[in-house]
Amino acid sequence: DALTLDIGIIHHRVAGRSTKADRRQSATIRNIPGSLPISVSTTSPSPSMTSFHRTLFLVLHASCRLMSLSRAFRTTPLRIVGRRTLRLVGESTYSTTRRSARFSATTTSSDPDGAVYRIKTASYENTHYDARNLERGLAGTSYDPASFEKDVYEWWEKAGCFDPDAKSGTDGDGHGHDKQATRGEPYVLPMPPPNVTGRLHMGHAIFVALQDVLARFHRMRGKAVLWTPGTDHAGIATQLQVEKILQSQGKRRATDAEIDAASEAEKPNLVSRTDFLTRTWQYKEEQGGAITSQLRSLGASADWTRERFTMDPALTVGVSEAFVRLYERGLVYRGTYMVNWSPGLMTAVSDLEVEYTEEEGKLYYFKYVLANDQGDPTDEYLPVATTRPETIFGDMAVCVNPNDERYRHFVGKQVLVPMSSSPENDDNRKARSVPVIADEYVDVEFGTGALKITPGHDPNDYELGKKFGLEIRNIMNKDATMNSDCGERYSGLDRFEARERLWNDMEDAGLVIKVEPHTQRVPRSQRGGEIIEPLVSKQWFVKTQRMGAKALDAVKNGEIQILPARFEKVWYSWLTDIRDWCISRQLWWGHRIPVWYIGDSDEQFIVARNEKEARSKAVEAGHPSDVPLRQEDDVLDTWFSSGLWPFATVGWPQDEGKDGNTDLNRFYPGTCLETGYDILFFWVARMVMLGIELTGISPFKVIYLHGLVRAADGSKMSKTKGNVIDPLDTVAEYGADSLRYSLVTGVTPGQDIPLNMDKIAANKNFANKLWNCCKFVTDNALKDVDEKELHSLAVTGPMSKEEFDSLALPERYIISKCHDLVDSVTNDIEKYQLGAAGSKIYEFLWDQYADWYIEISKTRLYEGFGGGGDDAKSARRVLVYILDTSMRLLHPYMPYVTEQLWHHLPRPPIKEGMAANALMLADWPKMGDVSLVKDSQAVATFECFQALTRSIRNARAEYNVEQGKKISATIVAPGKLREAIAAEIKSLVMLAKLNPDDVAVVETGSEEARAAAAEESAQLVIQDGVEAYLPLAGLVDVEKETQRLKKQSEKLAKEIEKLAKRLESKGFVDKAKPEVVEKARAELKELEDQASKVEASLATLS
């Protein structure tokens, strides 16, 4: 009849069909008792975002309770996205240890007051994956990542394992925040938002691999980890795709003025701004989910319930707020400046969106004729060279080096701009003259040593023009056609057509000297591919000098640490010489600049957060209340909105200044920003500048930079080269774990990463090795073990010293090595040495656990080797303990296979409040500063045992002892070493394949030791006074082996003679390719080495 729900600090009571919430919001809930979907009508006169979410929570909690699904729950707000209509996307997930319900919602109204929301629910069993995995078992299976990776990930996500408090549970006050986690410092990773319509590439794969290592490590260490995912609206990339679609339909975007001026026949093919944005939102909805789904396939443990999009309403509010605050502080201004102009996209673009390519071009040499005092041409001229003759129309000077004796007498005089007096150009006017100026900027070795200065179309000339006060003349339209300043003959021509016509005309006029081939760096649009045109344009800019100084100081004073440290020098260099940032883009898709122009004026404007505030400010400034306001057409640079990412995604500015446990208070500033070094300035520096300026705090404490993923030979991956490795194809063939591990290990932080398929295949073999190790433990060591012992084998924490001391040497050795590994890996990851840590886990599992301890454990487990009883029980304990610990260490690197296998080991029951009994939520092997038990003496002793075993194995190989033959041995060792080896004699017998009835361990200096030395034996000197004597009679049949070796010696002698004669032949050495000769010499050396070894073996036998 009545149901009480606690949500945050507000208490809701459901009785019948109505509810009230804290006097600020009420809602009518229909159809709760039975059918779904549920309709909700908000009745608050002006609900805030927060109260709106609380109403949705109320409905979801009510339906969840009435469906008997909820016991312990966790949730995050649903998001509202869109501009003109409200659309809810995302999910709120309610989890228990057994079941969960999943909700999504859409709206049928654009009015937040009285909007009706359709809420769909779907329930699922939390335990279905775990149960199915255990039921299937490992017997008869092999490592096949495609068979389980998707199931594992869906289980993690639906169970709520990615929530910051998934490991700790709730504190019972309705917040869903663990008390201890809230007191402690969380670990926050802002995910670099990929383009919303993009597709996965290796650049995404590397950041997922590295960031997920950090997220999973710190989550297991007990921290509340928030890894905030999201996508960027990618203004240029997304708009370009939509324009391509329009072009395929015979349509194009057009301004309202263009549509009004068009004929009735043309209008159906013209798309207005409003219609274009509607189409772009639709394209985003259709294409936008692919990249996040692909990131999931790599195992990204990001909290997808908090997924953000840079054009979400809440983030859009933040963008407007940031712009207004910066303007009010005098940091935003509108001015004329040189920008990178993309003629194809018809917008300014950032430096990052310009790619320079080495291309074969031409260097055009021509005459700049000297003018007399009347402005008429003389016979004297300055030779000038340029790669862009079409820009001659914008020349404002010719510059020479003041130290250049050739041209010093020209300085201060006037020269005539070529073709500026052509009859076809402009009615027989006199040619335009420009001054000859001098500056040491000019390179006397380039071209002729005389440089034409075009301030309106070259960034270097622009700076020189400002220095000398030259006029800045724009000679091109926005589509890169020549404008009327070029004269009638050239006006309207494409810039490259104008180049050809102008050069022909100059040739006819006798102004051409010569043309030479010339390789040059050509700036091209990253998106459109067309050549970028430097243009001087009126744009919006951010003053960066003051903000840049703060960002520079943040690193200098240690507030931010850059890893690797060598990038600090680059940071200092760039921020010391920083330029103002052009933030306006002539696009339609993006955050429209929050500036409103008064009436028809382009100079009088109001900067405001919204149109309502703009009108209010206009009235305050003395304008009538109905004054026409026209919003700025330009949108903001995508990097401006993504620069707010670390704080806008956690509630800025909405929760700014609020007390309590808000996300902004809890998760800002972030801990680590991990990204590629190639966007250190374009994104990272801007985040730091904006974060410090707008919040007063650096947005993160650590900047960790990774290198670029390259082809195996170190070259850039390129479709034209055919060397691109597709991460999705790689995951399909080798599994996500193999790719992740290959990207993270074996590389130095900050260095580029050469990637080849052999490395990925090798790491798949490693995952298979781990699979087989687990199969051995579960299907052999734990076979037929009763439930009581299985329960006792569950790893609940580090092994105690008391238990450790009771174990035999191999067990104390492997646990000591494992605990050393735990300390080392923990320390490495804390210091962001992720590659080194991952490699150490590989080496331990393969070289120590699999190759040594599993083999030794068989002497404890199997009665045939003398095992059973307490020895078997101890071995089972250590096998499980080491495997469990190793999988916890490996989990951040290879999450899928470790999670899948860990469920087959004995596990403790789930802790109260945990989202699931998952490895990703299990404790790290070392929590806090706990000291792990070790025994350095046991390690040293067992390493001697290992050296002994290897020496005997090597001797068997050298004497070609048959694989299955058991040999005799006498081991001589002093004191405690003798006791330790004697205690593990059955292990030595098995590992070295010794005859158990003819093996002895004797004391150094004893009669037995002297007798062994006197016998005809192979003597092996090990270490620490340990020796081994292997009777030759037991090693080999001397007569038979002598005959075999003689035959081998004769065969080698013939091959050596044949190859030596070939190399002595002058014809071969002189005519063959050098590499062929070198190969033959290497083969001869190898044969001679083999012959030498055979002769040595014969000498030993004789």
NORLINTA-V912387 format. One line per field, one symbol per residue. ss: DSSP state (H for helix, E for strand, C for the rest). A space follows every 50 residues. Layout:
ss = ???
This chain:
ss = CEEEEEECCEEEEEECCEEEECCCEEEEEECCCCCCCEEEEECCCCCCHH HHHHHHHHHHHHHHHHCCCCCCCCCCCCEEECCCCCEEECCEEEECCCEE EEEEEEECCCCCCCCEEEEEEEEEECCHHHHHHHHHCCCCCCCCHHHCHH HHHHHHHHHCCCCCCCCCCCCCCCCCCCHHHHHCCCEEEECCCEECCCCC CHHHHHHHHHHHHHHHHHHHCCCCEEEECEEECCHHHHHHHHHHHHHHCC CEECCHHHHHHCCHHHHCCEECHHHHHHHHHHHHHHHCHHHHHHHHHCCC CCCHHHCEECCEHHHHHHHHHHHHHHHHCCCEEEEEEEEEEECCCCEEEC HHHEEEEEEEEEEEEEEEEEECCCCCEEEEEEEEEECCHHHHHHCCEEEE CCCCCCCHHHCCCEEECCCCCCHHHHCCCCCCEEEEEECCCCCCCCCCCE EEECCCCCHHHHHHHHHHCCCCCCCECCCCEECHHHCCCCCCCEHHHHHH HHHHHHHHCCCEEEEEEEEEEEEEECCCCCECEEEEEEEEEECCHHHHHH HHHHHHCCCCEEECCCHHHHHHHHHHCCCCEECEECCCCCCECCEEEECC CCCCEEECCCHHHHHHHHHHCCCCCCCCEEECCCEECHHHHHCCHHHHCC CCCCCCCCCCCCHHHHHCCCCEEEEEHHHHHHHHHHHHHHHHHHHCCCCC CEEEEECCEECCCCCCCCCCCCCCCCHHHHHHHHCHHHHHHHHHCCCCCC CCEECCHHHHHHHHHHHHHHHHHHHHHHHHHCCCCCHHHHHHHCCCCCCC HHHHHCCCHHHHHHHHHHHHHHHHHHHHHHCCCHHHHHHHHHHHHHHHHH HHHHHHHHHHHCHHHCCCHHHHHHHHHHHHHHHHHHHHHHHCCCHHHHHH HHCCCCCCCCCCCCCCCCHHHCCCCCCCCCCCCCCHHHHHHHHHHHHHHH HHHHHHHHCCCCCCCCEEEEEEECHHHHHHHHHCHHHHHHHHCEEEEEEE EEECCCHHHHHHHHCCEEEEECCCCCEEEEEHHHHCCHHHHHHHHHHHHH HHHHHHHHHHHHHHCHHHHHHCCHHHHHHHHHHHHHHHHHHHHHHHHHHH HC
